[in-house]
Amino acid sequence: MRIYNRYLLFLVLASCLIDVILAFTRQIDIAVYFTVLVIAYLIITVLFVYFSPKTRKALSLVSIVFLAGFMVVVVLKIMEVMRLK
């Protein structure tokens, strides 16, 4: 099995497992789903270090977009907490 296929397999399995666990715990906040899935994506991407430079560059761009989305979620949660006080 090629490393790209193994990488995709790990991403799919991790995403499915995380979704099932969050659904089983009756989590309804979409920000929690997004945050946990982004963290899992970043961890799995870091673990697969044997990609070609071109692939690593493309994955870095995707990681930057996910990290920006994560930061938006964090800022929205902080604003929500600040409004409650």
Biopython code that builds the backbone (N, CA, C, O; Angstrom):
import numpy as np
from Bio.PDB.StructureBuilder import StructureBuilder

atoms = [
    (1, "MET", "N", (0.847, -1.177, 0.000)),
    (1, "MET", "CA", (0.000, 0.000, 0.000)),
    (1, "MET", "C", (0.896, 1.245, 0.000)),
    (1, "MET", "O", (1.808, 1.362, 0.819)),
    (2, "ARG", "N", (0.631, 2.159, -0.914)),
    (2, "ARG", "CA", (1.426, 3.382, -1.006)),
    (2, "ARG", "C", (1.145, 4.290, 0.176)),
    (2, "ARG", "O", (0.105, 4.181, 0.826)),
    (3, "ILE", "N", (2.078, 5.182, 0.448)),
    (3, "ILE", "CA", (1.957, 6.053, 1.611)),
    (3, "ILE", "C", (0.752, 6.995, 1.474)),
    (3, "ILE", "O", (0.118, 7.331, 2.475)),
    (4, "TYR", "N", (0.434, 7.418, 0.260)),
    (4, "TYR", "CA", (-0.721, 8.301, 0.060)),
    (4, "TYR", "C", (-2.017, 7.578, 0.422)),
    (4, "TYR", "O", (-2.902, 8.143, 1.064)),
    (5, "ASN", "N", (-2.110, 6.326, 0.002)),
    (5, "ASN", "CA", (-3.308, 5.543, 0.334)),
    (5, "ASN", "C", (-3.408, 5.307, 1.833)),
    (5, "ASN", "O", (-4.494, 5.380, 2.408)),
    (6, "ARG", "N", (-2.277, 5.025, 2.461)),
    (6, "ARG", "CA", (-2.273, 4.810, 3.910)),
    (6, "ARG", "C", (-2.662, 6.095, 4.645)),
    (6, "ARG", "O", (-3.400, 6.058, 5.630)),
    (7, "TYR", "N", (-2.162, 7.220, 4.159)),
    (7, "TYR", "CA", (-2.502, 8.524, 4.745)),
    (7, "TYR", "C", (-4.004, 8.782, 4.662)),
    (7, "TYR", "O", (-4.629, 9.158, 5.654)),
    (8, "LEU", "N", (-4.580, 8.580, 3.481)),
    (8, "LEU", "CA", (-6.021, 8.777, 3.322)),
    (8, "LEU", "C", (-6.822, 7.803, 4.177)),
    (8, "LEU", "O", (-7.850, 8.170, 4.746)),
    (9, "LEU", "N", (-6.355, 6.569, 4.266)),
    (9, "LEU", "CA", (-7.031, 5.577, 5.097)),
    (9, "LEU", "C", (-7.038, 6.004, 6.558)),
    (9, "LEU", "O", (-8.066, 5.909, 7.228)),
    (10, "PHE", "N", (-5.900, 6.473, 7.053)),
    (10, "PHE", "CA", (-5.836, 6.940, 8.437)),
    (10, "PHE", "C", (-6.739, 8.147, 8.662)),
    (10, "PHE", "O", (-7.407, 8.234, 9.693)),
    (11, "LEU", "N", (-6.768, 9.074, 7.716)),
    (11, "LEU", "CA", (-7.644, 10.246, 7.849)),
    (11, "LEU", "C", (-9.113, 9.843, 7.893)),
    (11, "LEU", "O", (-9.874, 10.344, 8.721)),
    (12, "VAL", "N", (-9.504, 8.948, 7.013)),
    (12, "VAL", "CA", (-10.904, 8.515, 6.965)),
    (12, "VAL", "C", (-11.280, 7.764, 8.237)),
    (12, "VAL", "O", (-12.333, 8.017, 8.821)),
    (13, "LEU", "N", (-10.427, 6.847, 8.663)),
    (13, "LEU", "CA", (-10.723, 6.086, 9.882)),
    (13, "LEU", "C", (-10.782, 6.986, 11.112)),
    (13, "LEU", "O", (-11.670, 6.835, 11.951)),
    (14, "ALA", "N", (-9.846, 7.912, 11.222)),
    (14, "ALA", "CA", (-9.852, 8.830, 12.362)),
    (14, "ALA", "C", (-11.093, 9.711, 12.349)),
    (14, "ALA", "O", (-11.716, 9.928, 13.388)),
    (15, "SER", "N", (-11.452, 10.217, 11.180)),
    (15, "SER", "CA", (-12.645, 11.068, 11.071)),
    (15, "SER", "C", (-13.906, 10.301, 11.437)),
    (15, "SER", "O", (-14.755, 10.810, 12.168)),
    (16, "CYS", "N", (-14.027, 9.094, 10.938)),
    (16, "CYS", "CA", (-15.205, 8.279, 11.258)),
    (16, "CYS", "C", (-15.271, 7.960, 12.748)),
    (16, "CYS", "O", (-16.333, 8.058, 13.363)),
    (17, "LEU", "N", (-14.144, 7.580, 13.320)),
    (17, "LEU", "CA", (-14.106, 7.251, 14.739)),
    (17, "LEU", "C", (-14.451, 8.466, 15.596)),
    (17, "LEU", "O", (-15.222, 8.355, 16.549)),
    (18, "ILE", "N", (-13.895, 9.601, 15.267)),
    (18, "ILE", "CA", (-14.185, 10.832, 16.008)),
    (18, "ILE", "C", (-15.656, 11.205, 15.877)),
    (18, "ILE", "O", (-16.291, 11.566, 16.867)),
    (19, "ASP", "N", (-16.201, 11.122, 14.673)),
    (19, "ASP", "CA", (-17.624, 11.446, 14.478)),
    (19, "ASP", "C", (-18.525, 10.520, 15.271)),
    (19, "ASP", "O", (-19.501, 10.969, 15.873)),
    (20, "VAL", "N", (-18.213, 9.243, 15.278)),
    (20, "VAL", "CA", (-19.031, 8.282, 16.030)),
    (20, "VAL", "C", (-18.952, 8.571, 17.524)),
    (20, "VAL", "O", (-19.972, 8.555, 18.213)),
    (21, "ILE", "N", (-17.754, 8.833, 18.026)),
    (21, "ILE", "CA", (-17.597, 9.113, 19.457)),
    (21, "ILE", "C", (-18.337, 10.393, 19.845)),
    (21, "ILE", "O", (-19.028, 10.424, 20.863)),
    (22, "LEU", "N", (-18.197, 11.434, 19.050)),
    (22, "LEU", "CA", (-18.896, 12.686, 19.362)),
    (22, "LEU", "C", (-20.406, 12.540, 19.247)),
    (22, "LEU", "O", (-21.142, 13.127, 20.040)),
    (23, "ALA", "N", (-20.876, 11.774, 18.283)),
    (23, "ALA", "CA", (-22.317, 11.539, 18.152)),
    (23, "ALA", "C", (-22.826, 10.702, 19.324)),
    (23, "ALA", "O", (-23.917, 10.943, 19.842)),
    (24, "PHE", "N", (-22.031, 9.723, 19.734)),
    (24, "PHE", "CA", (-22.417, 8.870, 20.853)),
    (24, "PHE", "C", (-22.508, 9.670, 22.158)),
    (24, "PHE", "O", (-23.338, 9.371, 23.018)),
    (25, "THR", "N", (-21.659, 10.677, 22.298)),
    (25, "THR", "CA", (-21.703, 11.524, 23.492)),
    (25, "THR", "C", (-22.720, 12.659, 23.355)),
    (25, "THR", "O", (-22.804, 13.537, 24.213)),
    (26, "ARG", "N", (-23.484, 12.629, 22.272)),
    (26, "ARG", "CA", (-24.555, 13.608, 22.001)),
    (26, "ARG", "C", (-24.038, 15.040, 21.916)),
    (26, "ARG", "O", (-24.663, 15.975, 22.418)),
    (27, "GLN", "N", (-22.918, 15.185, 21.288)),
    (27, "GLN", "CA", (-22.343, 16.515, 21.073)),
    (27, "GLN", "C", (-23.060, 17.163, 19.900)),
    (27, "GLN", "O", (-23.134, 16.574, 18.821)),
    (28, "ILE", "N", (-23.592, 18.369, 20.092)),
    (28, "ILE", "CA", (-24.353, 19.027, 19.024)),
    (28, "ILE", "C", (-23.669, 20.293, 18.512)),
    (28, "ILE", "O", (-24.125, 20.887, 17.534)),
    (29, "ASP", "N", (-22.594, 20.708, 19.152)),
    (29, "ASP", "CA", (-21.898, 21.929, 18.737)),
    (29, "ASP", "C", (-20.974, 21.620, 17.557)),
    (29, "ASP", "O", (-20.031, 20.838, 17.685)),
    (30, "ILE", "N", (-21.249, 22.232, 16.426)),
    (30, "ILE", "CA", (-20.463, 21.980, 15.219)),
    (30, "ILE", "C", (-19.020, 22.458, 15.385)),
    (30, "ILE", "O", (-18.113, 21.926, 14.744)),
    (31, "ALA", "N", (-18.806, 23.452, 16.237)),
    (31, "ALA", "CA", (-17.445, 23.943, 16.476)),
    (31, "ALA", "C", (-16.584, 22.867, 17.133)),
    (31, "ALA", "O", (-15.386, 22.781, 16.866)),
    (32, "VAL", "N", (-17.182, 22.058, 17.977)),
    (32, "VAL", "CA", (-16.436, 20.967, 18.619)),
    (32, "VAL", "C", (-16.028, 19.938, 17.576)),
    (32, "VAL", "O", (-14.885, 19.481, 17.569)),
    (33, "TYR", "N", (-16.950, 19.572, 16.699)),
    (33, "TYR", "CA", (-16.628, 18.631, 15.624)),
    (33, "TYR", "C", (-15.471, 19.167, 14.779)),
    (33, "TYR", "O", (-14.493, 18.464, 14.526)),
    (34, "PHE", "N", (-15.600, 20.419, 14.350)),
    (34, "PHE", "CA", (-14.579, 21.023, 13.493)),
    (34, "PHE", "C", (-13.229, 21.057, 14.189)),
    (34, "PHE", "O", (-12.213, 20.692, 13.597)),
    (35, "THR", "N", (-13.215, 21.490, 15.436)),
    (35, "THR", "CA", (-11.963, 21.614, 16.179)),
    (35, "THR", "C", (-11.280, 20.267, 16.361)),
    (35, "THR", "O", (-10.076, 20.149, 16.133)),
    (36, "VAL", "N", (-12.023, 19.265, 16.765)),
    (36, "VAL", "CA", (-11.436, 17.945, 16.996)),
    (36, "VAL", "C", (-10.947, 17.334, 15.685)),
    (36, "VAL", "O", (-9.882, 16.718, 15.651)),
    (37, "LEU", "N", (-11.703, 17.495, 14.618)),
    (37, "LEU", "CA", (-11.282, 16.950, 13.331)),
    (37, "LEU", "C", (-10.047, 17.665, 12.779)),
    (37, "LEU", "O", (-9.181, 17.028, 12.179)),
    (38, "VAL", "N", (-9.961, 18.973, 12.976)),
    (38, "VAL", "CA", (-8.777, 19.707, 12.526)),
    (38, "VAL", "C", (-7.542, 19.268, 13.308)),
    (38, "VAL", "O", (-6.472, 19.085, 12.728)),
    (39, "ILE", "N", (-7.684, 19.100, 14.614)),
    (39, "ILE", "CA", (-6.558, 18.639, 15.427)),
    (39, "ILE", "C", (-6.122, 17.244, 14.981)),
    (39, "ILE", "O", (-4.925, 16.979, 14.876)),
    (40, "ALA", "N", (-7.068, 16.360, 14.719)),
    (40, "ALA", "CA", (-6.727, 15.016, 14.241)),
    (40, "ALA", "C", (-6.027, 15.088, 12.887)),
    (40, "ALA", "O", (-5.045, 14.382, 12.659)),
    (41, "TYR", "N", (-6.522, 15.932, 11.991)),
    (41, "TYR", "CA", (-5.886, 16.098, 10.678)),
    (41, "TYR", "C", (-4.441, 16.563, 10.831)),
    (41, "TYR", "O", (-3.541, 16.020, 10.190)),
    (42, "LEU", "N", (-4.222, 17.561, 11.674)),
    (42, "LEU", "CA", (-2.875, 18.092, 11.848)),
    (42, "LEU", "C", (-1.933, 17.045, 12.443)),
    (42, "LEU", "O", (-0.781, 16.940, 12.023)),
    (43, "ILE", "N", (-2.410, 16.281, 13.406)),
    (43, "ILE", "CA", (-1.575, 15.246, 14.020)),
    (43, "ILE", "C", (-1.215, 14.168, 12.998)),
    (43, "ILE", "O", (-0.054, 13.774, 12.894)),
    (44, "ILE", "N", (-2.199, 13.695, 12.252)),
    (44, "ILE", "CA", (-1.939, 12.641, 11.267)),
    (44, "ILE", "C", (-1.025, 13.155, 10.167)),
    (44, "ILE", "O", (-0.155, 12.422, 9.697)),
    (45, "THR", "N", (-1.204, 14.396, 9.749)),
    (45, "THR", "CA", (-0.351, 14.964, 8.706)),
    (45, "THR", "C", (1.094, 15.082, 9.184)),
    (45, "THR", "O", (2.024, 14.842, 8.415)),
    (46, "VAL", "N", (1.285, 15.448, 10.437)),
    (46, "VAL", "CA", (2.645, 15.541, 10.974)),
    (46, "VAL", "C", (3.292, 14.159, 11.064)),
    (46, "VAL", "O", (4.497, 14.026, 10.853)),
    (47, "LEU", "N", (2.509, 13.142, 11.372)),
    (47, "LEU", "CA", (3.060, 11.794, 11.505)),
    (47, "LEU", "C", (3.522, 11.211, 10.169)),
    (47, "LEU", "O", (4.423, 10.372, 10.140)),
    (48, "PHE", "N", (2.916, 11.644, 9.073)),
    (48, "PHE", "CA", (3.310, 11.156, 7.751)),
    (48, "PHE", "C", (4.337, 12.120, 7.156)),
    (48, "PHE", "O", (3.982, 13.026, 6.402)),
    (49, "VAL", "N", (5.595, 11.921, 7.494)),
    (49, "VAL", "CA", (6.646, 12.857, 7.092)),
    (49, "VAL", "C", (7.326, 12.467, 5.788)),
    (49, "VAL", "O", (8.200, 13.197, 5.320)),
    (50, "TYR", "N", (6.962, 11.361, 5.195)),
    (50, "TYR", "CA", (7.683, 10.852, 4.029)),
    (50, "TYR", "C", (7.047, 11.231, 2.698)),
    (50, "TYR", "O", (7.215, 10.512, 1.713)),
    (51, "PHE", "N", (6.331, 12.328, 2.646)),
    (51, "PHE", "CA", (5.740, 12.782, 1.399)),
    (51, "PHE", "C", (6.783, 13.537, 0.576)),
    (51, "PHE", "O", (7.793, 14.010, 1.096)),
    (52, "SER", "N", (6.507, 13.632, -0.708)),
    (52, "SER", "CA", (7.389, 14.416, -1.579)),
    (52, "SER", "C", (7.242, 15.903, -1.220)),
    (52, "SER", "O", (6.235, 16.297, -0.632)),
    (53, "PRO", "N", (8.219, 16.711, -1.562)),
    (53, "PRO", "CA", (8.145, 18.142, -1.237)),
    (53, "PRO", "C", (6.915, 18.831, -1.826)),
    (53, "PRO", "O", (6.336, 19.718, -1.200)),
    (54, "LYS", "N", (6.521, 18.422, -3.025)),
    (54, "LYS", "CA", (5.336, 19.023, -3.656)),
    (54, "LYS", "C", (4.076, 18.699, -2.853)),
    (54, "LYS", "O", (3.222, 19.560, -2.646)),
    (55, "THR", "N", (3.974, 17.463, -2.412)),
    (55, "THR", "CA", (2.817, 17.049, -1.615)),
    (55, "THR", "C", (2.826, 17.742, -0.264)),
    (55, "THR", "O", (1.780, 18.188, 0.209)),
    (56, "ARG", "N", (3.994, 17.837, 0.366)),
    (56, "ARG", "CA", (4.102, 18.517, 1.663)),
    (56, "ARG", "C", (3.673, 19.974, 1.546)),
    (56, "ARG", "O", (3.021, 20.507, 2.443)),
    (57, "LYS", "N", (4.040, 20.618, 0.436)),
    (57, "LYS", "CA", (3.662, 22.016, 0.234)),
    (57, "LYS", "C", (2.139, 22.151, 0.116)),
    (57, "LYS", "O", (1.547, 23.053, 0.709)),
    (58, "ALA", "N", (1.514, 21.262, -0.641)),
    (58, "ALA", "CA", (0.059, 21.303, -0.790)),
    (58, "ALA", "C", (-0.632, 21.044, 0.545)),
    (58, "ALA", "O", (-1.607, 21.714, 0.883)),
    (59, "LEU", "N", (-0.128, 20.076, 1.301)),
    (59, "LEU", "CA", (-0.712, 19.787, 2.610)),
    (59, "LEU", "C", (-0.491, 20.936, 3.592)),
    (59, "LEU", "O", (-1.316, 21.167, 4.477)),
    (60, "SER", "N", (0.606, 21.645, 3.438)),
    (60, "SER", "CA", (0.845, 22.805, 4.301)),
    (60, "SER", "C", (-0.191, 23.893, 4.031)),
    (60, "SER", "O", (-0.655, 24.554, 4.960)),
    (61, "LEU", "N", (-0.549, 24.078, 2.776)),
    (61, "LEU", "CA", (-1.580, 25.069, 2.448)),
    (61, "LEU", "C", (-2.930, 24.674, 3.049)),
    (61, "LEU", "O", (-3.651, 25.521, 3.576)),
    (62, "VAL", "N", (-3.266, 23.395, 2.969)),
    (62, "VAL", "CA", (-4.512, 22.918, 3.563)),
    (62, "VAL", "C", (-4.466, 23.098, 5.075)),
    (62, "VAL", "O", (-5.462, 23.485, 5.685)),
    (63, "SER", "N", (-3.331, 22.822, 5.673)),
    (63, "SER", "CA", (-3.178, 22.978, 7.121)),
    (63, "SER", "C", (-3.356, 24.434, 7.538)),
    (63, "SER", "O", (-3.960, 24.717, 8.572)),
    (64, "ILE", "N", (-2.835, 25.345, 6.742)),
    (64, "ILE", "CA", (-2.985, 26.770, 7.052)),
    (64, "ILE", "C", (-4.451, 27.178, 7.006)),
    (64, "ILE", "O", (-4.910, 27.934, 7.862)),
    (65, "VAL", "N", (-5.183, 26.689, 6.024)),
    (65, "VAL", "CA", (-6.612, 27.006, 5.924)),
    (65, "VAL", "C", (-7.364, 26.436, 7.131)),
    (65, "VAL", "O", (-8.200, 27.121, 7.720)),
    (66, "PHE", "N", (-7.072, 25.194, 7.498)),
    (66, "PHE", "CA", (-7.722, 24.591, 8.667)),
    (66, "PHE", "C", (-7.356, 25.332, 9.942)),
    (66, "PHE", "O", (-8.211, 25.532, 10.806)),
    (67, "LEU", "N", (-6.106, 25.741, 10.073)),
    (67, "LEU", "CA", (-5.679, 26.468, 11.263)),
    (67, "LEU", "C", (-6.372, 27.824, 11.346)),
    (67, "LEU", "O", (-6.733, 28.269, 12.436)),
    (68, "ALA", "N", (-6.559, 28.479, 10.212)),
    (68, "ALA", "CA", (-7.290, 29.748, 10.190)),
    (68, "ALA", "C", (-8.742, 29.533, 10.621)),
    (68, "ALA", "O", (-9.287, 30.336, 11.379)),
    (69, "GLY", "N", (-9.364, 28.470, 10.151)),
    (69, "GLY", "CA", (-10.724, 28.151, 10.590)),
    (69, "GLY", "C", (-10.783, 27.857, 12.071)),
    (69, "GLY", "O", (-11.727, 28.266, 12.748)),
    (70, "PHE", "N", (-9.792, 27.156, 12.585)),
    (70, "PHE", "CA", (-9.702, 26.868, 14.012)),
    (70, "PHE", "C", (-9.598, 28.165, 14.815)),
    (70, "PHE", "O", (-10.246, 28.314, 15.851)),
    (71, "MET", "N", (-8.791, 29.089, 14.337)),
    (71, "MET", "CA", (-8.641, 30.375, 15.033)),
    (71, "MET", "C", (-9.947, 31.171, 15.026)),
    (71, "MET", "O", (-10.263, 31.851, 16.002)),
    (72, "VAL", "N", (-10.699, 31.089, 13.940)),
    (72, "VAL", "CA", (-12.000, 31.758, 13.885)),
    (72, "VAL", "C", (-12.930, 31.174, 14.946)),
    (72, "VAL", "O", (-13.627, 31.915, 15.638)),
    (73, "VAL", "N", (-12.940, 29.859, 15.075)),
    (73, "VAL", "CA", (-13.777, 29.201, 16.089)),
    (73, "VAL", "C", (-13.360, 29.652, 17.485)),
    (73, "VAL", "O", (-14.216, 29.935, 18.323)),
    (74, "VAL", "N", (-12.066, 29.721, 17.743)),
    (74, "VAL", "CA", (-11.574, 30.146, 19.057)),
    (74, "VAL", "C", (-11.991, 31.584, 19.347)),
    (74, "VAL", "O", (-12.455, 31.880, 20.448)),
    (75, "VAL", "N", (-11.835, 32.473, 18.385)),
    (75, "VAL", "CA", (-12.208, 33.875, 18.585)),
    (75, "VAL", "C", (-13.702, 33.998, 18.829)),
    (75, "VAL", "O", (-14.119, 34.767, 19.695)),
    (76, "LEU", "N", (-14.515, 33.263, 18.088)),
    (76, "LEU", "CA", (-15.969, 33.309, 18.303)),
    (76, "LEU", "C", (-16.346, 32.814, 19.689)),
    (76, "LEU", "O", (-17.232, 33.379, 20.330)),
    (77, "LYS", "N", (-15.683, 31.765, 20.159)),
    (77, "LYS", "CA", (-15.959, 31.255, 21.509)),
    (77, "LYS", "C", (-15.538, 32.255, 22.577)),
    (77, "LYS", "O", (-16.231, 32.417, 23.581)),
    (78, "ILE", "N", (-14.414, 32.924, 22.373)),
    (78, "ILE", "CA", (-13.965, 33.939, 23.332)),
    (78, "ILE", "C", (-14.949, 35.096, 23.368)),
    (78, "ILE", "O", (-15.282, 35.601, 24.440)),
    (79, "MET", "N", (-15.416, 35.516, 22.199)),
    (79, "MET", "CA", (-16.404, 36.595, 22.154)),
    (79, "MET", "C", (-17.694, 36.182, 22.848)),
    (79, "MET", "O", (-18.322, 36.994, 23.529)),
    (80, "GLU", "N", (-18.093, 34.929, 22.681)),
    (80, "GLU", "CA", (-19.288, 34.420, 23.337)),
    (80, "GLU", "C", (-19.133, 34.439, 24.856)),
    (80, "GLU", "O", (-20.054, 34.830, 25.573)),
    (81, "VAL", "N", (-17.984, 34.023, 25.337)),
    (81, "VAL", "CA", (-17.730, 34.036, 26.780)),
    (81, "VAL", "C", (-17.686, 35.456, 27.319)),
    (81, "VAL", "O", (-18.195, 35.721, 28.409)),
    (82, "MET", "N", (-17.096, 36.355, 26.584)),
    (82, "MET", "CA", (-16.990, 37.748, 27.039)),
    (82, "MET", "C", (-18.360, 38.416, 27.096)),
    (82, "MET", "O", (-18.582, 39.277, 27.946)),
    (83, "ARG", "N", (-19.273, 38.044, 26.221)),
    (83, "ARG", "CA", (-20.623, 38.599, 26.234)),
    (83, "ARG", "C", (-21.417, 38.129, 27.447)),
    (83, "ARG", "O", (-22.280, 38.851, 27.946)),
    (84, "LEU", "N", (-21.129, 36.926, 27.918)),
    (84, "LEU", "CA", (-21.865, 36.372, 29.054)),
    (84, "LEU", "C", (-21.481, 37.037, 30.366)),
    (84, "LEU", "O", (-22.251, 36.982, 31.324)),
    (85, "LYS", "N", (-20.330, 37.655, 30.435)),
    (85, "LYS", "CA", (-19.877, 38.269, 31.698)),
    (85, "LYS", "C", (-20.378, 39.652, 31.869)),
    (85, "LYS", "O", (-20.084, 40.296, 32.876)),
]
sb = StructureBuilder()
sb.init_structure("model")
sb.init_model(0)
sb.init_chain("A")
sb.init_seg("    ")
for serial, (resi, resn, name, xyz) in enumerate(atoms, 1):
    if name == "N":
        sb.init_residue(resn, " ", resi, " ")
    sb.init_atom(name, np.array(xyz, "f"), 0.0, 1.0, " ", f" {name:<3s}", serial, name[0])
structure = sb.get_structure()
